[in-house]
Amino acid sequence: MVDAAYRIGFTDWLACAVGGSGEPAAIAATRVAEGPVGRAMALAVAGHILDFDDTYAPGLVHLSAPTAPVALVLGAHIDAPVGAVLDAYAEGFEAMAAVARASHPELYERGWHPTAVTGVVGAAVAASTLLGLDRQRTAAAVRLALTGAGGLRSAFGADSKSLQVGVAAAQGFRSALLAERGVSVPGTVVEGFTDAYGAVWATAGSPPAVHDNWIKAYPCCLQTHGPIDCALELVRRGASPDGRGIVTVHPRSRQAAPLDAVQTGLEAKFSIPYTTALALLRGAPGVDDFAAVDAGVSAVAARIGLELDGTMGESAARLEWTSGGRTLTAGVDAALGSPQRPMDAAGLAAKVSSLAGSRLEGVLDDTTAPARRVLDLVEPV
């Protein structure tokens, strides 16, 4: 039986896909989708567009984003039960995590989008598992998927980020279908991949990566979550947004969230000053807070400076805030939603409900149920 942590991750992704299905990028992807591969691509976009889906901090990747939609769509297409879908998802999840973890921070340093680059591996393994491919053909599927890996960090803050994840899901899915039909791919592809991308090849090991996975508490870049938590703590201690401050983070956080003055809600998700100001002024961010840029929040953000400290943890943050004649400081090593500070059952349920209402209640309880029933609940229409 699949670990309960995979069920949490899969349910979280399902909710994000429902919540994101009405976004312009998801609608566009759905309209151009053809066949199961296209449908998996569209669902991958929907599940990632809100940037609310789970994140694996050791590789700074969204492991469910390209693997879950492939497992679900293919499972439904071949009339597989929910249990088989979860098993395939877990295999893809761990295969992707191994490469992402081993390749961090090299992929980031070179400007790649790690989720899009390593997502082809997870998608290929998930599809190969459901198709029942042997080890040799699964390896061929992965190698073929690597020939189409791509995605740039410079795409963050726009529809292109989630579309890159959709393309990765489609690439892995299609590669497994081709491998099933006997396509051969030389082993040298792996060496070429590592040389070209600065990646490091690795295979899944123990302990499972799923236990280091974050279930995000806020719908924005993971590297903004530490500053958000600091801001919320200072508000609880009486800090007023009528002040100014300094946020200190690891340089990797700045790479992931590089934007300051923002023009759109998507850009705002990748701005440490904006998300910090949002928490100071409005409280914990929700999906609706990124529908557009708030002028009041931008005004507070303009009074927030940013400093980098390479000795801090990659997900750590510190906020020093001066208002009303006093200075307050808060710091976190890991934000809410991290393995160190996981959301409780009520928090997880509230997140799923906020995105999908009641439609996903008990959605994975019956592992013998057909995957088609689950797909019907989330697939964009």
N, C-alpha and C positions, 0 to 999 in steps of 0.2 A: 504493500500500500504506500502511496506517495506521502512524503513527509507533509505534515500540516502546514509548514512554512510555505511550501509551493502552492497550497490551496489559498493561503492568504494573498500571496503575490498574484496568482491568477485571478482571484476575485477582484483584487484592487485594479488590475489591468482591465477587466471586464467593465468595471464602473467607469474608469477613465475613458474607455471606448464609447460607452453610452453618452457620457457627458460631452465628449468631443465630437460626436457624430454630426452636429449641426454647424460646426465651424467651417468657414469657406474652404480651407485646404482639404478637409475630409470630404466635403460635398464634391469638390472638383475631382478628387481621386476616385470617388464612387462613380461619377459620371463617365470616366474613361476606363473603368475596370472592365476587364473581359475574362471570363472563366474563373476558376478557383484561384489562380495566381493573382489576377487583378483584384479579386475580392479580398485576398489576404493583404495585398498592398494597401487597399483603402482602409481596412480595419487597423492596420499598423499606424497609418496616419492619424486616424481618429483616436487611437489609444495614446498617442504621444503628443498631439497638438497642444493640449493644455499644460504640458510639462508638469503633470501631477502624478505620473506613473512612477513605480518603484525604481530605485537607483542603487547600484552597487558601488559604494564609495572606493573600494580598493582598485577599481579600474575606471571610475567615473563614467559608468555606462548604465543604460537602462536595459536590463537583461530581458524583461518581459516584452518590451516593445516590439522586437522583430520575431520573437520565438512563439509567444502565445497566439498571435493571429494565424500563423502558419499551422500550428497544431490544431487550432479550432476549425479553421476552414477545411483543411485536408481531412481532419477527422469526420466532419460532417459529410464531406464529399464521398468518402469511402464507407459511410455508415458505421463508423467506429463508436464505441461507448465513451462516456465522459472519462472513465478511468484510463483508457488508452491515450486519450488526449493529454491528460495530466502527466502520464508517464513520459510521453514524447516531449512535452513542454519542459519537464525536469531535466531530461537528457540534453536538450538544446540549451537550456539555461546554464547548466554547468559547463558545457563545452565552450560556450561564449565567454563565460566568466573566466575560465582558465587562460584564454588568450588575452583577454582584456587586462586581467591582473598582471600577467607577465609582461605586457607591453606598456604598462603605465609607469612613468609619465611620458615615455617616448612619443607615443601617438599625439598626445596633447602638445608636446613641445614642437612637433613638426607641423602643427596646424590642422591635423586630421580630426574628424568627428568620430571618436572611438565607438560610439554605439552603431553608427552606420558601417564603419570598417569591420568591426568584429561581429556585427549582427548577422552577416552572411553565414558565418560559421554556425551560430545558434539556429538559424532558420533551416540550414541544410541538414543539420543533425536531427532537429525535430521532425522534419519531413521524412528523412531516411528511416527514422525509428518507426513511424506510422506505416511506412511502405514496406517494412520488414526487410530492408536491404541488409546484406551481410557486411562484414567489416570492410572488405575490399571495395564494394560499391559505395558504402558510406564515405570512405576515404576519398573516392573519386568525386563524389558529390561535393565534399568540402573543398577539395582542390579546385574544382570548377567554379565554385562560388567565390573563391579567393580571386579568381581572374577578373571578377567584376566588382570587387570591393572598392568603396570610395566614400566620400563625404567630407566636407570641410567645416572646421570650427567657425570660420568666418560667416557661415550661414545662420549662426545663432541669432535669435531675435526676429526671425521671419518665418513664413510658412515653409521655406526651404528646409529648415531643420527637421520637421516631422516628415516631409516628403523624402528626405534622404533615408530615413528609417523605413519608410514604405518600400523604397527601391531595394534596400538591403533584404527585407523580408521576401520580396518577389525574387530576387537573385538567388537566395538560398533555396527557396521552394522550387524554382524552375531547375536549378542544378540537380536537385534530388530526382526530379522526374526524368531528367536526361540521363543521369547515372543509372537509373532503373532500366533504361533502354540500352545500356551497355556502352555509353560514351566513356572513353578512356582519357585520362589526364595525367601527365608525367608528375612524378614526385618532386621534381625540381621546382614545381610551381610554389611549393611552400618556402623553399629557399629564396626564390625570387620575391615572394611576398614580404618576407622578413627584411630583405635587403632594401626593397623599394619604400616600405612604410616605416622602417625603424621598429617593427614589431618583433616580439619574441614568441616563438611557438611553444605551446604548452598544452597538456591534456588535463582533463578534469581529475581532481584528486580528492583527498580527504583532509580536513572536514569539508562538508558541502559548503559552497559559496553562499547558498541561500540564507545561511544563518548570519551572514554579514550584510544582508540586504536591507536597505532603508525602505519603509513605506512612508511616503512623503506626507507631511502634515500641511504643506502649503503648495499652491499650484504655481511654482516658479522654480528657477534654477536652484539645484541643491545647495550650491555654494553661497546662496543668499540666506539660507535658513539659519545659520549661526547668528548673523547680524539681526535677523528678525527676532530670534529668541532673546537676544540681548536687549533689544528695544522694548519688547513686551515686558521683560523683567523690570526695566527702569520705569516704565509707565506704572507698574504695580507699586513701585517705590515712590511714586509721586512726581516723576519727571514730566515736565511740560514740553510740548512740541515747539513752544516759543523759545528756542534756544539754538545752540549749535554744538556740533560734536565731531568726533573722529572715530571712524571704524577701522580696526586693524584686523587683517586677515592674512592667510598664507598667499603667496604669489599665484598658486594654482587657482585660488578662488577668483582672482582678478582675471585670469585667462578664461575661466568659464563664464564669468559675468563681467564683461569688459565695458559695458555701456554706462554712460553718465546722463547727459541730457537726452531724454527719450521722447519719441514722437508717437509711438503706438503702444497698445497694451502688450503686444508680444515683445517689443523691445524692453518694456518696463520689467518683464520677468527676468531680464538679464542685467539688471542694474542694482548694484549693492546700495548706492545712496537712495534710489527711489524706493526699493522694498523696505529699507530701514525706516525711511520717512513714513511710508504707508503704515507700518506697524506702530510708530509713535503717534500718528494722527488718527488712524481708523481701527487699530487693533489687529488681530490675526488676519492675514490676507485670505480671501476666498476667491473663487473663480470670477465672480462678478466684479471684483476690484480691478481686474485687468481687461475689462471690456473696452476701456479707453484710458488715456492718461488724464489724471486728476491734477488740475492746475494748483490746487492747494498743497497736494503732496509734493509736486515738483518744486514749489517754493521752499518747503522744508528741506527737500533733498539738496537744494543749492547751498544749504548751510552745513552740509555734511562732507567732511574731508575723508580721504582714504589713505591708509598707510599699509605697507606690506612688511611681513615678518616671516622669513623663511624658517625660523625655529619653531613656529607654531605648527600644530597639526593641520592637515589640509582642510578639515571641516571645522576647525576652531575659529572663534571670533571674539573680539573685544570691542566694546563701545564705551567711549567716554563722552558724557553729555553734560553741558553746562547750561543751566537755565535758572532763573529766579535767584541769582546770586550764589548758587551752589553747584558743585560738580559731582556727578554720580558716575560710577563705573560698573559695568557688568561684563562677564565673560562666560563663554561656554566652550567645552571641548567637543561636544557633539550635540546637535540640536534634537528637538522632539522628532520622533520618527526613526531615529537611528537605532541600531542594535543595542547601543548603550542606554537609550532612552525611548523604548518603543511605545507607541500609542497603546492604550488599553483596549479591551474588546469594545467598550462603548464608543471610544474615539474612532476605531476602525469602522464600526457599524454606521456611525454618523457620517463619516466620509463617503462610504458607499451609498448611503441614502441620499446625501446631498447631490450626488452625481446621477443616480439612477432610480431614485424613488424606492419603491418596494419590489420592483421587478426581479431583483437578483437575490431575494431572500431564499436561502437554502438551495441556491442554483447548482452547487456541486455536491450536495448531500448524497444523491443517488448516482454512484459511479457506473452503474449498469445502464443508466438512461442514455439515449442516443445523443451524440454531440449536436445533432441538428437542432434539438430543442434549445440548447444554449445559444447557438449561433442566431437563431430566430429572435432571441431577446436583445441582441446587441448589434446586429448587422445594420449599417446605415441604409435607409430606404429613400 
